[in-house]
Amino acid sequence: MKISARNVFTGKVKKIEHGAVNSVVTVELPDGIEIVSVITKSSAENLEISEGKEVSAVIKASNVMIATE
């Protein structure tokens, strides 16, 4: 697979929570950092995502915002 995104992180699915429309997928990287992604439930089912499965989190964003209060 070739992809234009530079930020690809491989880890294992730590937790997946299915809602009516979306699924929240928590990916744990080897160093213990967690990345959380919200994808459609149908995509999660098509990709056969389950806890313990190795996946890649692909991040491509032109803006990363940080806020404080």
mmCIF file of the C-alpha atoms, coordinates in Angstrom:
data_MODEL
# 
_entry.id   MODEL 
# 
loop_
_atom_site.group_PDB 
_atom_site.id 
_atom_site.type_symbol 
_atom_site.label_atom_id 
_atom_site.label_alt_id 
_atom_site.label_comp_id 
_atom_site.label_asym_id 
_atom_site.label_entity_id 
_atom_site.label_seq_id 
_atom_site.pdbx_PDB_ins_code 
_atom_site.Cartn_x 
_atom_site.Cartn_y 
_atom_site.Cartn_z 
_atom_site.occupancy 
_atom_site.B_iso_or_equiv 
_atom_site.pdbx_formal_charge 
_atom_site.auth_seq_id 
_atom_site.auth_comp_id 
_atom_site.auth_asym_id 
_atom_site.auth_atom_id 
_atom_site.pdbx_PDB_model_num 
ATOM 1  C CA . MET A 1 1  ? 0.000   0.000  0.000  1.00 0.00 ? 1  MET A CA 1 
ATOM 2  C CA . LYS A 1 2  ? 1.274   3.468  -0.876 1.00 0.00 ? 2  LYS A CA 1 
ATOM 3  C CA . ILE A 1 3  ? -0.128  6.529  0.848  1.00 0.00 ? 3  ILE A CA 1 
ATOM 4  C CA . SER A 1 4  ? 0.670   10.247 0.802  1.00 0.00 ? 4  SER A CA 1 
ATOM 5  C CA . ALA A 1 5  ? 0.364   10.732 4.563  1.00 0.00 ? 5  ALA A CA 1 
ATOM 6  C CA . ARG A 1 6  ? 3.658   10.896 6.413  1.00 0.00 ? 6  ARG A CA 1 
ATOM 7  C CA . ASN A 1 7  ? 2.314   10.046 9.847  1.00 0.00 ? 7  ASN A CA 1 
ATOM 8  C CA . VAL A 1 8  ? 1.560   6.330  10.006 1.00 0.00 ? 8  VAL A CA 1 
ATOM 9  C CA . PHE A 1 9  ? 1.605   4.683  13.433 1.00 0.00 ? 9  PHE A CA 1 
ATOM 10 C CA . THR A 1 10 ? 1.240   0.929  13.849 1.00 0.00 ? 10 THR A CA 1 
ATOM 11 C CA . GLY A 1 11 ? -0.224  -0.508 17.020 1.00 0.00 ? 11 GLY A CA 1 
ATOM 12 C CA . LYS A 1 12 ? -2.897  -2.813 18.380 1.00 0.00 ? 12 LYS A CA 1 
ATOM 13 C CA . VAL A 1 13 ? -6.555  -2.097 18.946 1.00 0.00 ? 13 VAL A CA 1 
ATOM 14 C CA . LYS A 1 14 ? -6.926  -1.694 22.699 1.00 0.00 ? 14 LYS A CA 1 
ATOM 15 C CA . LYS A 1 15 ? -10.652 -0.970 22.702 1.00 0.00 ? 15 LYS A CA 1 
ATOM 16 C CA . ILE A 1 16 ? -13.485 -0.532 20.243 1.00 0.00 ? 16 ILE A CA 1 
ATOM 17 C CA . GLU A 1 17 ? -16.858 0.943  21.126 1.00 0.00 ? 17 GLU A CA 1 
ATOM 18 C CA . HIS A 1 18 ? -19.617 0.574  18.544 1.00 0.00 ? 18 HIS A CA 1 
ATOM 19 C CA . GLY A 1 19 ? -22.420 3.110  18.464 1.00 0.00 ? 19 GLY A CA 1 
ATOM 20 C CA . ALA A 1 20 ? -25.451 3.213  16.216 1.00 0.00 ? 20 ALA A CA 1 
ATOM 21 C CA . VAL A 1 21 ? -23.535 4.980  13.406 1.00 0.00 ? 21 VAL A CA 1 
ATOM 22 C CA . ASN A 1 22 ? -19.892 5.403  14.476 1.00 0.00 ? 22 ASN A CA 1 
ATOM 23 C CA . SER A 1 23 ? -17.239 3.339  16.227 1.00 0.00 ? 23 SER A CA 1 
ATOM 24 C CA . VAL A 1 24 ? -14.578 4.721  18.550 1.00 0.00 ? 24 VAL A CA 1 
ATOM 25 C CA . VAL A 1 25 ? -11.294 2.858  18.069 1.00 0.00 ? 25 VAL A CA 1 
ATOM 26 C CA . THR A 1 26 ? -8.448  3.183  20.592 1.00 0.00 ? 26 THR A CA 1 
ATOM 27 C CA . VAL A 1 27 ? -5.066  2.115  19.193 1.00 0.00 ? 27 VAL A CA 1 
ATOM 28 C CA . GLU A 1 28 ? -2.190  1.512  21.596 1.00 0.00 ? 28 GLU A CA 1 
ATOM 29 C CA . LEU A 1 29 ? 1.258   2.118  20.137 1.00 0.00 ? 29 LEU A CA 1 
ATOM 30 C CA . PRO A 1 30 ? 4.281   0.062  21.265 1.00 0.00 ? 30 PRO A CA 1 
ATOM 31 C CA . ASP A 1 31 ? 5.442   2.854  23.609 1.00 0.00 ? 31 ASP A CA 1 
ATOM 32 C CA . GLY A 1 32 ? 2.052   2.929  25.378 1.00 0.00 ? 32 GLY A CA 1 
ATOM 33 C CA . ILE A 1 33 ? 0.739   6.082  23.719 1.00 0.00 ? 33 ILE A CA 1 
ATOM 34 C CA . GLU A 1 34 ? -2.891  5.802  22.634 1.00 0.00 ? 34 GLU A CA 1 
ATOM 35 C CA . ILE A 1 35 ? -4.487  7.255  19.506 1.00 0.00 ? 35 ILE A CA 1 
ATOM 36 C CA . VAL A 1 36 ? -8.277  7.450  19.311 1.00 0.00 ? 36 VAL A CA 1 
ATOM 37 C CA . SER A 1 37 ? -10.156 7.508  16.019 1.00 0.00 ? 37 SER A CA 1 
ATOM 38 C CA . VAL A 1 38 ? -13.857 7.809  15.230 1.00 0.00 ? 38 VAL A CA 1 
ATOM 39 C CA . ILE A 1 39 ? -14.845 5.948  12.068 1.00 0.00 ? 39 ILE A CA 1 
ATOM 40 C CA . THR A 1 40 ? -18.162 4.763  10.699 1.00 0.00 ? 40 THR A CA 1 
ATOM 41 C CA . LYS A 1 41 ? -19.482 1.531  12.148 1.00 0.00 ? 41 LYS A CA 1 
ATOM 42 C CA . SER A 1 42 ? -19.727 0.054  8.652  1.00 0.00 ? 42 SER A CA 1 
ATOM 43 C CA . SER A 1 43 ? -16.020 0.822  8.041  1.00 0.00 ? 43 SER A CA 1 
ATOM 44 C CA . ALA A 1 44 ? -15.071 -0.875 11.315 1.00 0.00 ? 44 ALA A CA 1 
ATOM 45 C CA . GLU A 1 45 ? -17.084 -3.921 10.300 1.00 0.00 ? 45 GLU A CA 1 
ATOM 46 C CA . ASN A 1 46 ? -15.647 -3.982 6.757  1.00 0.00 ? 46 ASN A CA 1 
ATOM 47 C CA . LEU A 1 47 ? -12.096 -3.740 8.139  1.00 0.00 ? 47 LEU A CA 1 
ATOM 48 C CA . GLU A 1 48 ? -12.935 -6.476 10.682 1.00 0.00 ? 48 GLU A CA 1 
ATOM 49 C CA . ILE A 1 49 ? -11.502 -4.352 13.488 1.00 0.00 ? 49 ILE A CA 1 
ATOM 50 C CA . SER A 1 50 ? -11.420 -6.114 16.845 1.00 0.00 ? 50 SER A CA 1 
ATOM 51 C CA . GLU A 1 51 ? -9.495  -5.819 20.095 1.00 0.00 ? 51 GLU A CA 1 
ATOM 52 C CA . GLY A 1 52 ? -5.923  -7.077 19.744 1.00 0.00 ? 52 GLY A CA 1 
ATOM 53 C CA . LYS A 1 53 ? -5.811  -6.671 15.951 1.00 0.00 ? 53 LYS A CA 1 
ATOM 54 C CA . GLU A 1 54 ? -2.767  -4.875 14.557 1.00 0.00 ? 54 GLU A CA 1 
ATOM 55 C CA . VAL A 1 55 ? -3.750  -1.748 12.629 1.00 0.00 ? 55 VAL A CA 1 
ATOM 56 C CA . SER A 1 56 ? -2.164  1.436  11.341 1.00 0.00 ? 56 SER A CA 1 
ATOM 57 C CA . ALA A 1 57 ? -3.376  4.875  12.379 1.00 0.00 ? 57 ALA A CA 1 
ATOM 58 C CA . VAL A 1 58 ? -2.858  7.264  9.469  1.00 0.00 ? 58 VAL A CA 1 
ATOM 59 C CA . ILE A 1 59 ? -2.835  10.983 10.262 1.00 0.00 ? 59 ILE A CA 1 
ATOM 60 C CA . LYS A 1 60 ? -2.924  13.611 7.544  1.00 0.00 ? 60 LYS A CA 1 
ATOM 61 C CA . ALA A 1 61 ? -3.944  17.081 8.582  1.00 0.00 ? 61 ALA A CA 1 
ATOM 62 C CA . SER A 1 62 ? -3.059  20.506 7.332  1.00 0.00 ? 62 SER A CA 1 
ATOM 63 C CA . ASN A 1 63 ? -4.011  22.044 10.695 1.00 0.00 ? 63 ASN A CA 1 
ATOM 64 C CA . VAL A 1 64 ? -3.376  20.889 14.220 1.00 0.00 ? 64 VAL A CA 1 
ATOM 65 C CA . MET A 1 65 ? -5.021  23.148 16.796 1.00 0.00 ? 65 MET A CA 1 
ATOM 66 C CA . ILE A 1 66 ? -4.137  23.461 20.462 1.00 0.00 ? 66 ILE A CA 1 
ATOM 67 C CA . ALA A 1 67 ? -6.243  25.359 22.986 1.00 0.00 ? 67 ALA A CA 1 
ATOM 68 C CA . THR A 1 68 ? -6.030  26.146 26.673 1.00 0.00 ? 68 THR A CA 1 
ATOM 69 C CA . GLU A 1 69 ? -8.365  27.765 29.176 1.00 0.00 ? 69 GLU A CA 1 
# 
